[in-house]
Amino acid sequence: MFILDWKNITGVHCGSVAIRNVINYFGTDYPEELCFGLGAGMGFFYNKNNESKPSEVIHLRAPNMEPIFFSSTGRDYKWLKEKDSSIAHDRLIENITKGFPVFLQTDLFYLKYYNSSLHFPGHVVVCIGYDKKNKLFYLSDTNFKEIQTASFSQLNNARNSKAEPYPLSYNYFVVKKFTAFRDLKERVELATFKNSFNFLKGQESDRGISSVFAILECANNIKKWNELPDKRDVFKFAYQIIAKRGSKGAGFRFIYEDFLDLAQVYSSKIKRLNLKLDMHEIALGWVSIASLMKQIYIKGNNLNLIKLENSLTDIYSKEFNFHMKVLDEFSNKI
């Protein structure tokens, strides 16, 4: 058995908690919302699945938040992949043995401690130990106070899930050292700009493209959701994504508001722009959208569907204007 000397910190979202835990392992403690914001974590995906259920899904987080956070240290990090399960397994054990925690993307359907009936590929955990005799890996995971375990076979399946919309190929990356950022003013301004720039330009990943314009696409298609064979599950899952699944209740907009609250302490520009107040209004809009989705999947109501379409169109406009304001102010960051 080998387990890193680990102080497990819990939180709201898998990726930002993972970042916080890893930098804490190296001696730095930032609040989770700062980790989320410095990783430029806010986004929006709209996917139509060919085989997986629900048949259409949304996701309100940007891709690559975890490597983006660490890439600001001067080294370019990215999610690495493996084709061979044995190589993936051996490299994981090798890195942990060397004292390095390993970021993993998983499908929590295969992590038995979740007891989930739905696939959810892309869930981030940090692997911090192993037990070869009992064939177990030790995982730091989001809001679990205790370190969780997964058998070798369970983690293998979780890391190599082909579930839509985000098939995995043993995605991982390793951080070998970290020191606290020297200039947080520059960091928060650059990260705020980067999140808005990526969201307006469109950020590609294996999941598709995260873009503010995907919100408008979703709005334009939302009435068609009512015609889908699994329409109830589609609305229910979308509600859960916005309101429950590690997002702090508004599709990550509340946690981004918290980031901006911290950021304005370091940046007078961010404070002057009232970005925190703008994001709070956006977050409340997503709360309303989630509520409408919940009412639709529970009761079904065409009037609510019309309200939902209008609310999504409105939130698109607010998000677009927010990110244009950021780009106008921080255009020198290009």
Order of alpha helices (4+ residues) and beta strands (2+ residues): beta-alpha-alpha-beta-beta-alpha-alpha-beta-beta-beta-beta-alpha-beta-alpha-beta-beta-alpha-alpha-alpha-alpha-alpha-alpha
